[in-house]
Amino acid sequence: MPADFAVIGLGCLGLPLAQAAVAAGIGTIGYETDPSPRRPAEPAAGRTPADIRRMVSGGFRSVADPAELGRVRTAAICAPTPLGADGTPDLGSVADAARALAPRLRPHTTVLLESAVLPGTTDEFLRPLLEEGSGLRAGRDFHLAYSPGRLDPGSRTHGYANTPKVIGGLTPACTEAAAAFYSRLTDKVVRARGLREAETVKVLETNYRQVNIALVNEMAVLCHDLGVDFWDVVRCAETKPFGFQAFRPGPGVGGHGVPMDPRFLPPAGSAPRGALRMVGLAQEINASMPQYVVQRCAALLNEHGKSARGARVLLLGVTYKPDLADLQCSPAVEVARRLMDLGASVSYHDPYVPHWRVRDLPVPRADSLYEAAAGADLTVLLQHHRTYDLQGLAVKAQLLLDTRGATPAGAAHRL
């Protein structure tokens, strides 16, 4: 099958998009501007080797020659945009993707950006790269649109087809071209007014998660200080059929969504008048949770006549999400660092992570879960994988701290 669609960036966004396109019968190729660092992202997208084999049997090809990009009618840039040292999204991979595509860009091609970016990036950063490299003009010679990535990795409920796709184009014609493509992959396409509106949808959705998690994180800390069972509080609160959506606290916030702070300027733009102060505060609260978890660890050890220095601490589940081998921004790293700073001897167990490094040093992996829990001074559940028998672990562990509220009431100390 000749390729009609190219996905540039085969990570947490690109692989599911490519899989959806192949399933829809679209000839699809995948291109990675920097293949070696991206390989670990394949399981992060929730795709198994069997998924990849089905994609290949459906005609998917991973290509190394950028000339192949010149043969498609639609190209989607799904490059990673991790936060840089200054707290803004690093657009280096987006730029690499644009430079690979631009010289091969043909008239009437539709270019889509799905990477998490600040409002204004598609028009003010991506468009000039494409136009300068191709000699074509966006909105006249080729279509340009943005669609925020909306994925729930590992979900058995929300897949590509039944998750509405938001799109916004540089021009109305660009929006319609993008809508025509995505309507082949999903049941519902939602048209935004333009590029910036579509980009800002991602800002709102990501910050909604950040703010609500920060609220329950603060509530969990307060309830612990008051001697209130927060997990019972949220269990009762979520029975309200209107005006409330339940979120759960935890050791921190991980994942691929970029927490957009409007203190950072859009490319070539000016500072917005009103800063979302709540977002900045939410990020501070969520960033403080690893330290709070470590404080609870030290307090529990102290209550049982042990010091954090020299204590054997076993961390259970080091991924950012349950039942996925995805370490992106996992709070487990910061928890491990801080425990090491206190002099603790840290090991871990995770059925999805055969090797784990912190501060560029390997962390010992427990082979026998129950033996490791029995031998550790403190076991800390950071991620609740379905394979964990928490009641059995609570019996085996000398001391168990559950940061996810997953253990039966009274079986462990809970966040």
Steps between C-alpha positions, in 0.01 A plus 500: 500500500656837402546734793257791520575609857820562693538515877813685609588396853417146609450557869201526732299704245634372170467125548130504597427739212683273256315198636163674458588599144605146408181362654304745281669361190728800442845425361726630775871551554682603815808719508715576803738794483708358785420130528728379779363697797142443393493122505405483870191703413341211313374320811420842644233535236336188637585299189613140534721309254180335376356845423810588301483173307136569409596847380774357281270234359254782423760675288675726751864573425760678711725695263842654545514695173329842532440494123208266578323795663458661159264227382216552749200731498477536878780526757460519878777630724482321837845592630558510878508840670643437848540792736839661467718636778309831487165327543381556143434226242815398312411535131824350369337178379215695337757708314686186389174354371416819311846514342471138388156558349531849349731426201271211398173684555274493194212735414161402647660295780336523843745548790373429852669574832398295805789573738418681827597863438425851620234699313648663193761234430342354186468837329807678633752217532399209277355691204816707426715185506271325255466800270871583493600140438241433231450832323127441542251712692281355773130555446552551128729222376464252788269452796620550857304400812542415867329216689576448870600147589225331699608159619436296810781241476394156609133593524252227414222757465635794304667416171582703191166443326272599788700802620390823327781671306538877527648676197578858408652619175688805377206567267149353476622290207785367715250406770284313250799315355600386850139408579479289186805302611413453867141405421643180354648412840251618761124510547486871573701801383468830688600812308669779694495856364868488414849389589531685831163380624595138426840546667337655806265202534808299597601769749159488666476121509849457645459774758159365601673176596784681678271724706261225607781263596658783700171552684471136608872488583454793739185343640686173561773680695244697701293190577808313620582786737139504626484122541230476231488213249514693174443190290166453673423867445553480123311168483197671649540825304504325164146376557378854428344476153573860400762769551779264608757284323718278713879526475747300710816624672837338456876547527507752215385555143661330201415448138552666166263796529695823541373705796462832320586799715403830334797674657685358201440701187365361174765511226555854377203609710447734790420421860131430566330751725362249745719220629334180618626523854312186597698297246835613637389419853367160390834416344680598822267278705536201270877544479517492881332159532816286461652689790184449705507126427862483616409690819228246567751220438745648749225555758373142468849359537561721802171391660620141471840571653695521175694774329472583131878480482586143419134395471412255224219658298320313224311709242211322327399625156727768352300585185280807480186300418383153603554202271722687253877503456504879485746691720432846357529754784426230758517638857674176601830648386477795737382278786800272447742793483378648824507167679857449382587848630380385843735202481236234428585190299244507219384209283195466280255258345297563185376225267526739204846644567789250485766770552479837674761768553499796738778759480638288218557212741315166484247441776491136622190317378327253730443166328281345767239757601382342825850418621612855425201649684564274799865602508446875455462731798242695298308421181347793311228450240551774243298348217220246524552244225222244468746216557564611860315306769491783750334302776772236474768768490356667808542171687857441379636855530648615828363847436292609197424855385230516232511828305211398272233404752477157339543276807204389710423733790726421795735281297767769456586859572341711229596840363 
